[in-house]
Amino acid sequence: MAKTFFITTAIDYTNSAPHIGHAYEKILADVIARYRRLKGDNVFFLTGVDQHGQKVQQSAEREGVPPEQFVAGVTEQFIALWDKLDVRYDAWAATTDPLHKKCVQGMLQRLFDERKIYKDKQVGFYSVRQEQFLTDKDRNEAGEFGPEWGEVEQREEENYYFKLAEHKQWLLDFIDARSKAGKPFVVPDFRVAELRNAVEKLGDGSDRQSGSDRQSGSDLCISRPKSRLSWGIELPFDRDYVNYVWFDALTNYISFIGYDPARSTISDQPSTFRDKWPALHVIGKDIMIPAHGIYWPIMLHALGFPDEQLPTLLVHGWWNISGAKMSKSLGNVVDPDVLIDKYGVEGLRYYLMSDIVTGKDADFSEERLVERYNADLANSLGNLLNRTLNMTARYEKNGQVYSGWELEEDVELADWVKNTFVFSRDLARTQIRKDDELLALLKKYLGYEQLPDESPWDLFWVLEHMATVSNAVNAYSREFEEFGVQSAVEVTLQVVASCNRLVERTSPWALVKRAGGARILGAILYAFAESLRM
């Protein structure tokens, strides 16, 4: 059975309704998945929701409802939006699912039995946003905890810790090896240095505290006492604690494809898991460090995943408003439902894929959405489609266009079109101005001893356009293989522009009035139809 292309998104936290950032990530993953399906690949697309945690419990308390009821309502909002946006995922991950709970508890018990999880008391500064204790290494040059950590408070608490620090050198070596092999762990690769710098800040165990197994805050706290947080997955080895965040949220990537923590090697895993793993994780830049770039690979490494079976992170940027991150407190959060009602699903999907470079930030602008919608979809692509359909209905038999080699009388045209792909290489770099130059090229590739009597230059423009399309198809595939979705969109617009140039050069509506023009018109309409199909 062929290997499956496995793509995931971050699972969304169910403490509030979805916004445009959530929508962008899911559409980005959906577009990549659709491309791979068009290629003929087996694709498995997983998305879902993170339903546990302190913020969820607090939100439910404010609403005066049980956490289960609260997350069910928010989860329905996410599902409804993805259905509305035509996001075609194959499986839904919800962290309250019993299947997921069983996997998480099995992983925790195994790591605890292997002495990779231990209990200790910690006193220090705690990041509420990143849900972790901080050390002095996390301070900026001014000696302060930067805004990336959000609210920071002092805490003292006894909890369970996962041994993270002892894997520091392995993670650095892994990141370097992937980059050297041309398969960076993080895409776009300009994020690699950012991740590497963060790993360097980890302790390595050399500063182990006297009488304590915890390494100065560099290990990962994975629990909360039930006295403070009850809404979570209970630790299998201590019923007074629940798991907190990381071994719950991140584990969805493997729990919902059948990972069995009781089996220590990948080769022993069920085929449902082996056929899909490893994954491409589509995530936002705010959760690359530390969650996906540090915690997740070390967790997998500790579970015995070999380096070649670790995932790849596709890290996207943010949609901002006038350079500032969207924020409820600033009142600048964009509601995708409102935009869908105004511009339609395809209009919103197109804008979100076309106006931001994958991996970088961009400013969201409704005016820009309208501008691109009108210029690209209505005026360029829409007009081309309308023009092609109208001329085909008016000039062609039964409203159909033919390739040329499907009609017996078009044998010569068949030779032209069949050789377009080899013809395109020289055509793309040759400036042809005279009939003898055109004949030389046609003789070289197509064996013509003289120019055809019927509109040779019109046929030449058709071939030049098809050469452009041929090159564009290759460029489009290349961009998608490197996850350059915005660049791939620009390639499609180049094809539309080439169609419009062909119209200007040949004036197809006038060809029917010329001797032999109907045949050339058929070739032009076929070129348009083929371009639109691609």
CORVENQUI-V785081 format. One line per field, one symbol per residue. ss: DSSP state (H for helix, E for strand, L for the rest). phi: phi as a letter, one per 20 degrees, with the letter a starting at -180 (. if undefined). burial: # if it has 16 or more other C-alpha atoms within 10 Angstrom, else .. A space follows every 50 residues. Layout:
BEGIN
ss = ???
phi = ???
burial = ???
END
This chain:
BEGIN
ss = LLLEEEEEELLEELLLLLLHHHHHHHHHHHHHHHHHHHHLLEEEEEEEEE LLLHHHHHHHHHHLLLHHHHHHHHHHHHHHHHHHLLLLLLEEEELLLHHH HHHHHHHHHHHHHLLLEEEEEEEEEEELLLLEEELHHHELLLLLELHHHL LEEEEEEEEEEELLHHHHHHHHHHHHHHHHLLLLLEELLLHHHHHHHHHH LLLLLLLLLLLLLLLLLLLEELEEELLLLLLLLEELLEEEEEELLHHHHL LHHHHLLLLLLLLLLHHHLLHHHHLLLLEEEEEEHHHHHHHHHHHHHHHH HHLLLLHHHLLEEEEELLEEELLEELLLLLLLLLLHHHHHHHHLHHHHHH HHHHLLLLLLLEELLHHHHHHHHHHHHHHHHHHHHHHHHHHHHHHLHHHL LLLLLLLHHHHHHHHHHHLHHHHHHHHHHLLLLLHHHHHHHHHHHHLLLL LLLLLHHHHHHHHHHHHHHHHHHHHHHHHHHLLLHHHHHHHHHHHHHHHH HHHHHHLHHHHLLLLLHHHHHHHHHHHHHHHHHL
phi = .ffeedccdfeefeeaffcffgfgfffgffffffgffffnffccddbrce ddpfffffffffemcfggffffffgfffffffffeleeeebddcfefggf gffffffffffffemecbdadccreceffelbfdcffefefendefffem fdcebcaebecefeffegfgffffgfffffemcgfccfffeffffffffg fffdnfdgffmceedlneedfcbbfffdbdeaefffdbfecdfcmffeff fgfdfednfdffdedffefgffeffdfeddeeceffdfdegeecffffgf ffenffgfdefddedeededclndffbffemdfeeffffffecnffffgf ffeddbfgodebefbfffgfffgffeeffefffffffffffffeddflmc dcfoeedgfdfffgffffegffffffffddedccfffffgffffedmfeb fgfelgfffffffffffffgffgffffffffdmeffffffffffffffff fffffdlgfeffedfmffffgfffffffffffff
burial = ...#################################.....######### #######.##......#..##..##.###.##..#.###...####...# #.##########...####..#..###..######..#......#...#. .#......##########..##.###.#.....######.##..##.##. .####.......#############...########....########## ###########....#..#...#############..##.########## ###.#.#..############....#......##.##.##....#.#### #########.#####...#..##..##..##..##..##.##..##.... #####.......##.##..##.##..#..........#####...#.... #...#..##.#############.###.##..#######.###.###### .##..#.#..#.....#############.##..
END
